[in-house]
Amino acid sequence: MDTTSVDPATTHLTRLDLLRPKWLLAHLMILTLGVVFVLLGLWQLDRHRERIESNETIAARLQEPPVSLDILLAEAGEDLSSIEYRRATFTGIFAPADEVLIRSQVHLGAGGFHVVTPLVGEGGAVLVNRGWVPISMDRVPVEHAPPPAGQEEIEGWVRLSQERPALGSQDPATGRLEIMSRIDIPRISAQVNHPLAPVYIVMTGGEEGLPESVRLPSFNENGPHLGYAIQWFGFALVGLVGYLLLVRRRLAQTGGRARPSTTS
């Protein structure tokens, strides 16, 4: 007697199977991942454009002639970020008794500190990053790197008060600190008797020897964002093409239809 049955080993994917729930779920997962990867790529492209615009803005500001810090602050109002990296001048007398050292600063591969000294003018004071000293000079005022005596006009570029990053160390909120983790203007103002400007100046053109002047950061690099964007778009393309090839291969195994087997 002949019987006809379907051998489970020869049961393959049909086009109709692609509409079944488990395959619909797989389609949805692949589509979702593809959309997420594309959105991440677009986000990285936006960051790439923002980095280019930021570099161009900073480069333009550094090309402008130096202006008195008082004038820059008046122009900026509450938008202090609009004057960051502007070249500024300030005239006053350094107050080394109120110096602080900023730890974890590297110069030519050597660890050390940045020396930050208030420069006291007629209407107030501004913090001045005078440059780098080696880690052995860990007391203030720094004995072998004193600021100029008497009234001095300094020039440099403007920076905003530094904020603690998410995983950064926390300086004590009270007490007089000689060494700090960052140039936190509100924290330093708590131990200085003069009202401080809401920005600080990184001094240029200092005297020979210590402190070593801080080098201006490079603004020619646009960062890794374009490379990251290409990677995310590549992930989306590889995932989609790979999935389509997998489905096509499964469909081609039996011409898209299972064949019954006959036994007698």
C-alpha positions in Angstrom: 0.0 0.0 0.0 1.3 3.4 -1.0 1.2 6.3 1.6 2.1 9.9 1.1 3.7 11.9 3.9 5.8 15.0 4.4 9.3 14.2 5.6 10.2 16.8 8.3 13.7 16.9 7.0 12.6 18.2 3.7 10.3 21.0 5.1 11.7 24.3 4.1 10.7 28.0 4.2 7.9 29.1 1.8 7.0 32.6 0.8 3.8 32.3 2.8 5.9 31.4 5.9 7.4 34.9 5.8 4.1 36.3 6.9 3.9 34.0 10.0 4.3 35.6 13.5 7.8 34.4 14.2 9.1 35.7 10.8 7.1 39.0 11.2 8.9 39.4 14.6 12.2 38.8 12.9 11.4 41.4 10.2 10.5 43.9 12.8 13.6 43.3 14.9 15.9 43.8 11.8 14.0 46.9 10.7 14.1 48.3 14.2 17.9 47.7 14.5 18.4 49.3 11.1 16.5 52.4 12.0 18.4 52.7 15.3 21.7 52.3 13.5 20.8 55.0 10.9 19.6 57.4 13.6 22.9 56.9 15.5 24.8 57.6 12.3 22.8 60.8 11.7 23.4 61.9 15.3 27.2 61.4 14.7 27.0 63.5 11.5 25.3 66.2 13.5 28.1 66.1 16.1 30.6 66.2 13.2 29.0 69.4 11.8 28.8 70.9 15.3 32.6 70.2 15.8 33.5 71.9 12.5 31.4 74.9 13.3 32.9 75.2 16.8 36.4 75.0 15.4 35.7 77.6 12.8 34.1 79.9 15.5 37.1 79.5 17.9 39.6 80.1 15.1 37.8 83.3 14.1 37.7 84.5 17.7 41.5 83.9 18.1 42.1 86.0 15.0 40.4 89.0 16.5 42.6 91.7 18.2 42.8 91.6 22.0 40.2 93.6 23.9 40.0 94.6 27.5 38.3 91.9 29.6 35.9 94.5 31.0 34.7 95.4 27.5 34.2 91.7 26.6 32.2 91.0 29.7 30.0 94.0 29.1 29.4 92.8 25.5 28.7 89.2 26.6 26.2 90.0 29.3 24.9 86.6 30.6 26.1 84.7 27.5 29.7 84.2 28.7 30.2 81.4 26.1 30.1 84.0 23.4 33.5 85.3 24.5 35.3 82.1 25.2 38.6 82.0 23.4 38.5 85.7 22.7 41.8 87.4 23.2 41.7 89.6 26.3 43.8 92.0 28.3 43.7 92.9 31.9 45.7 95.2 34.1 46.3 94.8 37.8 48.7 93.5 40.5 49.2 89.7 41.0 48.2 88.4 44.4 50.4 85.3 44.9 49.1 84.8 48.4 45.8 83.6 46.9 47.4 81.3 44.3 46.1 77.8 43.8 47.5 74.8 41.9 45.5 72.7 39.5 46.6 69.1 39.6 47.0 66.5 36.9 48.5 68.7 34.3 51.0 67.2 31.8 53.7 69.1 29.9 56.1 67.3 27.5 55.2 64.0 29.2 55.9 65.2 32.7 53.2 65.6 35.4 52.7 68.8 37.3 50.3 71.7 38.1 48.9 74.8 36.5 49.5 77.9 38.6 46.4 80.1 38.9 46.9 83.5 40.4 44.4 86.3 40.9 45.3 89.6 39.1 43.7 92.4 41.1 42.6 95.5 39.1 40.7 98.6 40.1 37.2 97.1 39.8 37.9 93.6 40.9 40.1 90.6 40.0 40.4 87.9 37.4 42.0 84.5 37.8 45.0 84.0 35.5 46.4 80.6 34.5 50.1 81.5 34.4 51.3 78.1 33.2 52.8 74.8 34.2 55.2 73.9 36.9 56.6 70.4 37.8 55.0 68.3 40.4 57.8 69.0 42.9 56.5 72.6 43.2 53.5 71.6 45.2 53.3 74.6 47.6 51.8 78.1 47.1 52.9 80.7 46.5 55.2 78.9 44.1 58.6 79.9 45.3 60.6 79.4 42.1 57.9 80.7 39.7 56.7 84.0 41.1 54.5 86.4 39.1 55.8 89.8 38.0 55.8 92.4 40.8 53.9 95.7 40.5 51.2 96.6 38.1 51.1 94.4 35.0 49.1 94.2 31.9 48.6 90.6 30.8 47.2 89.1 27.6 45.7 85.7 27.0 42.5 84.0 25.9 39.3 83.7 27.9 38.0 80.5 29.3 34.9 79.6 31.3 34.8 78.3 34.8 35.5 74.5 34.8 32.8 72.2 36.0 33.1 68.8 37.5 32.6 66.0 35.0 30.3 63.1 35.9 33.2 60.9 37.1 35.6 63.7 38.1 37.0 64.1 41.6 35.2 66.4 44.0 37.1 69.2 45.8 36.1 69.9 49.4 33.4 72.5 49.6 34.8 74.4 52.5 38.2 75.3 53.8 41.2 77.0 52.1 42.6 74.8 49.3 46.1 75.1 47.9 45.6 72.3 45.3 42.4 71.8 43.3 41.1 69.5 40.6 39.9 72.2 38.2 39.6 76.0 37.9 36.3 76.3 39.6 35.8 80.1 39.9 32.9 80.0 42.4 34.9 77.7 44.7 38.1 79.7 44.4 36.2 83.0 45.0 35.2 81.6 48.4 38.8 81.9 49.6 39.8 85.1 47.8 39.0 88.6 49.3 38.5 90.2 45.9 35.4 89.9 43.6 36.4 87.6 40.7 35.4 87.9 37.1 33.1 85.0 36.0 35.8 83.9 33.5 39.5 83.3 33.7 42.4 84.1 31.4 45.0 81.7 30.1 48.1 83.9 30.0 50.3 84.1 26.9 53.8 85.5 26.4 55.1 84.9 29.9 58.7 85.3 31.0 61.4 82.8 30.3 61.5 79.8 32.6 58.8 78.7 34.9 55.9 78.6 34.7 55.8 77.2 31.2 53.1 78.9 29.1 50.1 76.8 28.4 49.9 75.8 24.7 46.9 76.8 22.8 44.8 73.7 22.0 44.6 72.6 18.4 41.3 73.2 16.6 42.2 71.5 13.4 40.9 68.1 14.4 37.2 67.4 13.7 37.1 64.4 16.0 36.0 60.8 15.4 32.4 61.6 14.7 32.5 61.1 10.9 34.2 57.7 11.3 31.5 56.7 13.9 28.7 57.8 11.5 30.2 55.6 8.7 30.4 52.7 11.1 26.7 53.0 12.1 25.6 53.3 8.5 27.8 50.3 7.7 26.2 48.2 10.5 22.7 49.1 9.2 23.7 48.1 5.6 25.4 44.9 6.6 22.5 43.8 8.8 19.9 44.4 6.2 21.8 42.8 3.3 22.8 39.9 5.4 19.2 39.3 6.5 17.9 39.5 2.9 20.5 37.0 1.8 19.6 34.6 4.6 15.9 34.7 3.6 16.7 34.3 -0.1 18.9 31.3 0.7 16.2 29.6 2.8 13.6 30.2 0.0 15.9 28.8 -2.6 16.5 25.5 -0.8 13.5 23.8 -2.4 12.4 26.4 -4.8 10.3 28.0 -2.2 8.0 25.0 -1.6 8.2 21.7 0.4 8.0 18.5 -1.5 6.1 15.5 -0.2 7.8 12.1 0.0 6.1 8.8 -1.1 6.6 5.4 0.7 5.1 2.0 -0.2 
